[in-house]
Amino acid sequence: MPGTLRRHRPTLRAISPEGSPMTSDDTPGTAYLPCPEPELVVPHQRTRRTERVTGVLLRGIEPASRLLVPAEGRALHLLDADPDLPDGSTLTVDGYRDPTTATTGQQGEPFVVTAIIHVTPT
């Protein structure tokens, strides 16, 4: 009929161990095996290695974004850090890297702060 949409429905077929299609008459003991559910493990919780980092604190491009720039290595985007810490101060924090966290500013590697050890204002 013109103007009528026909929907395509996929057909599920069993395949024999030899690779040939099987009908319902051929499948007395055939079972469809479901795909196993993936193990839901957050990577940083599995390898959550705490580290102590010292660097200069800077404000990121987002209003609440705080970056810690160590003397060597990449900048760290501080998560759960005090937003009232002064810019330009030297800061020592404990925490862990969390590459699974998405940030809006996308600056630096996400770093969850577990403790602020020392702050030296500028």
Backbone as a chain_set.jsonl record, in Angstrom:
{"seq": "MPGTLRRHRPTLRAISPEGSPMTSDDTPGTAYLPCPEPELVVPHQRTRRTERVTGVLLRGIEPASRLLVPAEGRALHLLDADPDLPDGSTLTVDGYRDPTTATTGQQGEPFVVTAIIHVTPT", "coords": {"N": [[0.849, -1.166, 0.0], [0.708, 2.186, -0.921], [2.535, 4.769, 0.711], [2.529, 3.651, 3.209], [4.338, 2.709, 6.033], [6.499, 0.037, 6.549], [7.579, -1.982, 9.087], [10.648, -3.404, 9.846], [11.286, -6.481, 11.24], [13.634, -8.102, 13.098], [14.695, -11.497, 12.836], [15.19, -14.063, 15.117], [17.457, -16.649, 15.136], [18.491, -19.939, 15.789], [21.749, -21.307, 15.843], [23.557, -24.082, 14.812], [26.212, -26.046, 16.367], [27.905, -26.583, 14.257], [27.563, -24.42, 12.653], [25.388, -24.112, 10.947], [22.037, -22.931, 10.154], [19.303, -23.573, 12.392], [16.076, -25.041, 12.895], [13.023, -24.808, 14.853], [12.294, -27.414, 15.177], [14.667, -28.758, 15.124], [15.929, -28.256, 17.48], [16.108, -29.64, 20.167], [17.475, -29.521, 22.651], [18.562, -27.023, 22.668], [19.725, -24.005, 23.943], [19.433, -20.548, 24.477], [22.022, -18.548, 25.353], [22.316, -15.965, 27.59], [24.039, -12.816, 27.44], [26.604, -12.234, 29.798], [26.193, -10.098, 32.632], [28.013, -7.073, 32.926], [30.673, -6.585, 35.254], [30.218, -4.227, 37.665], [32.385, -2.118, 38.634], [33.905, 0.578, 40.049], [36.704, 2.067, 38.707], [38.634, 3.734, 40.179], [38.073, 3.059, 42.792], [38.952, 0.525, 42.996], [41.715, 0.676, 42.655], [42.452, 2.754, 44.238], [44.761, 4.762, 45.117], [46.177, 6.649, 47.524], [47.766, 9.802, 47.507], [50.195, 12.366, 48.232], [50.327, 15.697, 47.335], [51.981, 18.661, 46.349], [51.657, 22.016, 45.354], [50.979, 24.983, 43.366], [48.083, 26.869, 43.853], [45.466, 27.589, 41.662], [42.779, 29.389, 40.046], [40.296, 27.887, 38.042], [38.674, 27.82, 34.759], [35.951, 27.609, 35.189], [33.563, 28.865, 37.606], [33.701, 27.591, 40.234], [35.906, 26.044, 39.952], [39.009, 24.656, 40.819], [42.492, 24.523, 40.485], [45.433, 22.647, 40.986], [48.749, 23.146, 40.559], [51.475, 21.303, 40.277], [55.102, 21.277, 40.797], [56.264, 19.506, 39.005], [54.775, 17.573, 36.448], [51.285, 17.045, 35.488], [48.581, 19.453, 35.704], [46.212, 19.395, 38.373], [42.78, 18.951, 38.778], [41.052, 19.989, 41.402], [38.817, 18.246, 43.36], [36.229, 18.519, 45.715], [37.517, 20.463, 47.238], [38.246, 23.291, 49.351], [36.583, 26.163, 48.391], [37.314, 28.704, 49.188], [40.013, 29.016, 49.503], [42.994, 30.913, 49.057], [43.992, 32.204, 45.861], [47.051, 31.442, 44.16], [48.422, 30.581, 46.373], [50.62, 28.257, 48.058], [49.962, 24.883, 48.255], [49.413, 21.88, 50.021], [48.089, 18.742, 49.62], [46.251, 15.741, 50.409], [45.032, 12.937, 48.614], [43.337, 11.301, 45.864], [43.678, 10.318, 42.431], [41.1, 10.539, 40.02], [40.139, 9.397, 37.263], [37.678, 8.763, 36.173], [35.801, 10.686, 36.648], [33.866, 13.211, 35.231], [34.43, 16.552, 34.334], [33.202, 19.906, 34.088], [34.808, 22.039, 33.192], [36.995, 20.743, 32.158], [39.73, 20.878, 32.723], [42.875, 19.917, 33.685], [43.702, 16.902, 35.55], [41.192, 15.066, 37.194], [41.109, 15.161, 40.73], [40.487, 13.879, 43.79], [40.188, 15.432, 46.81], [41.157, 14.448, 49.959], [42.223, 15.395, 52.295], [43.441, 18.519, 53.472], [46.641, 19.455, 53.905], [48.613, 21.467, 54.263], [48.752, 25.019, 53.969], [50.242, 27.726, 52.398], [49.921, 31.005, 52.309], [50.097, 33.537, 49.697]], "CA": [[0.0, 0.0, 0.0], [1.564, 3.364, -0.998], [2.523, 5.673, 1.853], [2.526, 2.906, 4.458], [5.663, 2.281, 6.466], [6.566, -1.324, 7.039], [8.671, -2.134, 10.038], [11.44, -4.626, 9.713], [11.473, -7.167, 12.503], [14.693, -9.093, 12.975], [14.337, -12.86, 13.205], [16.212, -14.749, 15.889], [17.632, -18.023, 14.67], [19.512, -20.721, 16.476], [22.819, -21.788, 14.97], [24.117, -25.333, 15.325], [27.66, -25.958, 16.608], [28.613, -26.625, 12.978], [27.384, -23.134, 12.001], [24.235, -24.058, 10.051], [20.808, -22.51, 10.833], [18.468, -24.647, 12.921], [14.666, -24.691, 13.079], [12.542, -25.189, 16.18], [12.239, -28.88, 15.224], [16.029, -29.27, 15.275], [16.555, -27.735, 18.693], [15.528, -30.221, 21.377], [18.145, -29.093, 23.872], [19.275, -25.779, 22.41], [19.39, -22.914, 24.862], [20.068, -19.271, 24.181], [22.764, -18.108, 26.522], [22.365, -14.502, 27.634], [25.35, -12.225, 27.697], [26.74, -11.972, 31.234], [26.191, -8.69, 33.03], [29.37, -6.634, 33.248], [30.919, -6.301, 36.66], [30.212, -2.785, 37.846], [33.392, -1.73, 39.608], [34.465, 1.886, 39.733], [38.149, 1.841, 38.671], [39.438, 4.37, 41.219], [37.854, 2.383, 44.062], [39.722, -0.698, 42.945], [43.136, 0.995, 42.75], [42.474, 4.057, 44.915], [46.04, 4.985, 45.786], [46.267, 8.008, 48.063], [49.072, 10.437, 47.33], [50.337, 13.728, 48.75], [50.792, 16.553, 46.239], [52.198, 20.074, 46.682], [51.704, 22.856, 44.163], [50.394, 26.323, 43.439], [46.645, 26.827, 43.643], [44.965, 28.563, 40.695], [41.36, 29.281, 39.731], [40.064, 27.385, 36.691], [37.786, 28.638, 33.931], [34.619, 27.578, 35.788], [33.575, 29.623, 38.865], [34.125, 26.82, 41.404], [36.999, 25.165, 39.546], [40.301, 24.946, 41.445], [43.572, 23.722, 39.913], [46.696, 22.583, 41.716], [49.812, 22.954, 39.563], [52.717, 20.888, 40.946], [56.347, 21.666, 40.116], [56.418, 18.578, 37.883], [53.564, 16.811, 36.151], [50.096, 17.727, 34.985], [47.718, 20.156, 36.651], [45.159, 18.573, 38.961], [41.504, 19.622, 39.041], [40.735, 19.572, 42.763], [37.42, 17.986, 43.679], [35.97, 18.574, 47.164], [38.455, 21.379, 47.884], [37.642, 24.508, 49.89], [36.621, 27.204, 47.358], [37.784, 29.972, 49.749], [41.479, 29.062, 49.589], [43.477, 32.024, 48.221], [44.723, 31.902, 44.626], [48.489, 31.688, 44.202], [49.052, 30.02, 47.566], [51.193, 26.921, 47.933], [49.021, 24.007, 48.927], [49.739, 20.454, 50.085], [46.856, 17.993, 49.843], [46.21, 14.293, 50.245], [43.863, 12.542, 47.834], [43.586, 10.289, 44.827], [43.281, 10.662, 41.064], [39.842, 9.896, 39.645], [39.947, 9.651, 35.832], [36.304, 8.466, 35.75], [34.943, 11.838, 36.898], [33.813, 14.228, 34.172], [34.337, 17.914, 34.849], [32.693, 20.816, 33.06], [35.896, 22.838, 32.638], [37.937, 19.827, 31.51], [41.099, 21.345, 32.939], [43.603, 19.101, 34.647], [43.227, 15.561, 35.89], [40.375, 15.117, 38.413], [41.811, 14.711, 41.931], [39.597, 13.99, 44.952], [40.943, 15.852, 47.986], [40.687, 13.827, 51.204], [42.696, 16.219, 53.409], [44.347, 19.64, 53.185], [47.722, 19.295, 54.865], [49.291, 22.738, 54.563], [48.5, 26.15, 53.049], [51.118, 28.864, 52.569], [49.37, 32.094, 51.494], [51.071, 34.348, 48.954]], "C": [[0.902, 1.238, 0.0], [1.416, 4.237, 0.256], [2.517, 4.955, 3.196], [3.946, 2.467, 4.788], [5.582, 0.856, 6.975], [7.784, -1.438, 7.952], [9.357, -3.472, 9.827], [11.623, -5.222, 11.101], [12.576, -8.205, 12.318], [14.213, -10.454, 13.465], [15.495, -13.475, 13.962], [16.27, -16.19, 15.433], [18.721, -18.692, 15.481], [20.512, -21.221, 15.448], [23.399, -23.043, 15.617], [25.603, -25.15, 15.592], [28.469, -25.984, 15.317], [28.456, -25.316, 12.204], [26.196, -23.052, 11.071], [22.98, -23.647, 10.831], [19.989, -23.716, 11.264], [17.032, -24.152, 13.047], [14.246, -25.129, 14.474], [12.455, -26.705, 16.311], [13.619, -29.481, 15.495], [16.634, -28.969, 16.64], [15.971, -28.34, 19.967], [16.198, -29.719, 22.655], [18.891, -27.78, 23.706], [18.806, -24.711, 23.389], [20.113, -21.659, 24.401], [20.755, -18.804, 25.454], [22.817, -16.589, 26.53], [23.798, -14.029, 27.862], [25.464, -11.97, 29.194], [26.729, -10.472, 31.499], [27.622, -8.27, 33.347], [29.491, -6.363, 34.743], [31.033, -4.785, 36.811], [31.155, -2.418, 38.993], [33.941, -0.389, 39.164], [35.987, 1.762, 39.808], [38.934, 2.481, 39.805], [39.217, 3.733, 42.58], [38.658, 1.093, 44.13], [41.206, -0.406, 43.205], [43.378, 2.301, 43.498], [43.736, 4.246, 45.756], [46.12, 6.435, 46.235], [47.687, 8.535, 47.867], [49.032, 11.843, 47.898], [50.974, 14.572, 47.651], [50.909, 17.985, 46.756], [52.306, 20.854, 45.389], [51.092, 24.204, 44.42], [48.919, 26.224, 43.071], [46.213, 27.952, 42.701], [43.463, 28.362, 40.494], [41.225, 28.812, 38.284], [39.1, 28.276, 35.934], [36.352, 28.633, 34.436], [34.671, 28.278, 37.147], [34.093, 28.846, 40.077], [35.316, 25.914, 41.114], [38.306, 25.614, 40.183], [41.34, 23.99, 40.878], [44.79, 23.78, 40.818], [47.769, 22.247, 40.691], [51.088, 22.585, 40.313], [53.941, 21.334, 40.148], [56.607, 20.781, 38.903], [55.109, 17.842, 37.678], [52.425, 17.693, 35.698], [49.353, 18.443, 36.096], [46.63, 19.212, 37.132], [43.927, 19.43, 39.202], [41.038, 19.119, 40.399], [39.232, 19.435, 42.949], [37.295, 17.963, 45.201], [36.991, 19.44, 47.889], [37.703, 22.624, 48.354], [37.731, 25.622, 48.843], [37.168, 28.544, 47.866], [39.296, 30.043, 49.922], [41.996, 30.133, 48.634], [44.257, 31.55, 46.995], [46.197, 32.237, 44.795], [49.174, 31.117, 45.425], [49.634, 28.651, 47.249], [50.375, 26.004, 48.827], [49.547, 22.571, 48.896], [48.464, 19.714, 50.456], [47.112, 16.496, 49.742], [44.964, 13.977, 49.441], [44.23, 11.483, 46.822], [43.051, 10.779, 43.495], [42.027, 9.877, 40.706], [39.549, 10.179, 38.175], [38.526, 9.374, 35.345], [35.366, 9.649, 35.945], [35.029, 12.83, 35.744], [33.676, 15.602, 34.828], [33.903, 18.849, 33.73], [33.814, 21.628, 32.418], [36.916, 22.021, 31.878], [39.374, 20.345, 31.567], [41.753, 20.453, 33.978], [42.961, 17.752, 34.877], [42.406, 15.64, 37.177], [41.094, 14.458, 39.591], [40.9, 14.957, 43.12], [40.452, 14.292, 46.178], [40.333, 15.19, 49.224], [41.132, 14.623, 52.421], [43.596, 17.345, 52.873], [45.398, 19.632, 54.276], [48.329, 20.639, 55.27], [48.953, 23.781, 53.499], [49.476, 27.257, 53.41], [50.587, 29.991, 51.707], [50.471, 32.887, 50.804], [51.302, 35.667, 49.618]], "O": [[1.787, 1.335, 0.849], [0.318, 4.413, 0.783], [2.502, 5.615, 4.235], [4.661, 1.929, 3.943], [4.687, 0.516, 7.75], [8.886, -1.022, 7.592], [8.721, -4.512, 9.656], [12.065, -4.539, 12.025], [12.459, -9.091, 11.471], [13.417, -10.542, 14.4], [16.641, -13.422, 13.516], [15.246, -16.869, 15.354], [19.738, -18.084, 15.811], [20.148, -21.522, 14.311], [23.694, -23.063, 16.812], [26.201, -24.196, 15.094], [29.587, -25.471, 15.274], [29.141, -25.113, 11.201], [25.994, -22.01, 10.446], [22.852, -23.962, 12.014], [19.98, -24.748, 10.593], [16.803, -22.965, 13.282], [15.027, -25.752, 15.194], [12.531, -27.236, 17.419], [13.726, -30.584, 16.032], [17.755, -29.395, 16.92], [15.392, -27.613, 20.774], [15.512, -29.514, 23.656], [19.76, -27.455, 24.515], [17.607, -24.554, 23.621], [21.27, -21.714, 23.985], [20.125, -18.685, 26.505], [23.311, -15.983, 25.579], [24.638, -14.749, 28.401], [24.493, -11.524, 29.806], [27.2, -9.681, 30.682], [28.365, -9.027, 33.971], [28.53, -5.964, 35.4], [31.855, -4.147, 36.153], [30.767, -2.411, 40.162], [34.391, -0.24, 38.028], [36.519, 1.39, 40.854], [39.826, 1.837, 40.357], [40.08, 3.845, 43.451], [39.002, 0.629, 45.217], [41.873, -1.17, 43.903], [44.455, 2.884, 43.371], [43.764, 3.929, 46.945], [46.13, 7.346, 45.407], [48.668, 7.812, 48.039], [47.963, 12.44, 48.03], [52.019, 14.217, 47.105], [50.053, 18.461, 47.501], [52.96, 20.419, 44.442], [50.729, 24.533, 45.55], [48.556, 25.572, 42.092], [46.55, 29.117, 42.914], [42.942, 27.276, 40.747], [41.949, 29.279, 37.405], [38.746, 29.358, 36.402], [35.6, 29.563, 34.143], [35.724, 28.286, 37.784], [34.854, 29.396, 40.873], [35.69, 25.099, 41.957], [38.677, 26.785, 40.109], [41.101, 22.785, 40.797], [45.133, 24.836, 41.35], [47.715, 21.207, 40.035], [51.721, 23.45, 40.918], [53.834, 21.715, 38.982], [57.114, 21.254, 37.886], [54.412, 17.526, 38.643], [52.567, 18.906, 35.544], [49.472, 18.096, 37.271], [46.18, 18.337, 36.392], [44.026, 20.517, 39.769], [40.668, 17.953, 40.536], [38.474, 20.379, 42.726], [38.171, 17.439, 45.89], [37.301, 19.174, 49.05], [36.65, 22.963, 47.814], [38.834, 25.995, 48.442], [37.456, 29.431, 47.062], [39.808, 31.036, 50.438], [41.494, 30.254, 47.517], [45.069, 30.628, 47.073], [46.551, 33.194, 45.484], [50.401, 31.161, 45.51], [49.21, 27.976, 46.311], [50.128, 26.303, 49.995], [50.059, 22.107, 47.877], [47.833, 20.011, 51.471], [48.051, 16.047, 49.086], [43.951, 14.664, 49.566], [45.283, 10.852, 46.904], [42.095, 11.552, 43.438], [41.902, 8.7, 41.043], [38.793, 11.1, 37.865], [38.196, 9.717, 34.21], [34.238, 9.619, 35.453], [36.116, 13.236, 35.333], [32.896, 15.779, 35.763], [34.203, 18.609, 32.56], [33.774, 21.88, 31.214], [37.633, 22.558, 31.033], [40.125, 20.261, 30.595], [41.199, 20.269, 35.062], [41.833, 17.494, 34.457], [42.868, 16.22, 38.16], [41.618, 13.351, 39.473], [40.572, 16.102, 43.43], [41.33, 13.51, 46.542], [39.145, 15.35, 49.502], [40.498, 14.545, 53.473], [44.393, 17.147, 51.956], [45.071, 19.788, 55.453], [48.533, 20.914, 56.453], [48.877, 23.481, 52.307], [49.548, 27.684, 54.562], [50.769, 29.961, 50.49], [51.618, 32.912, 51.253], [52.091, 36.474, 49.128]]}, "num_chains": 1, "name": "protein.A"}
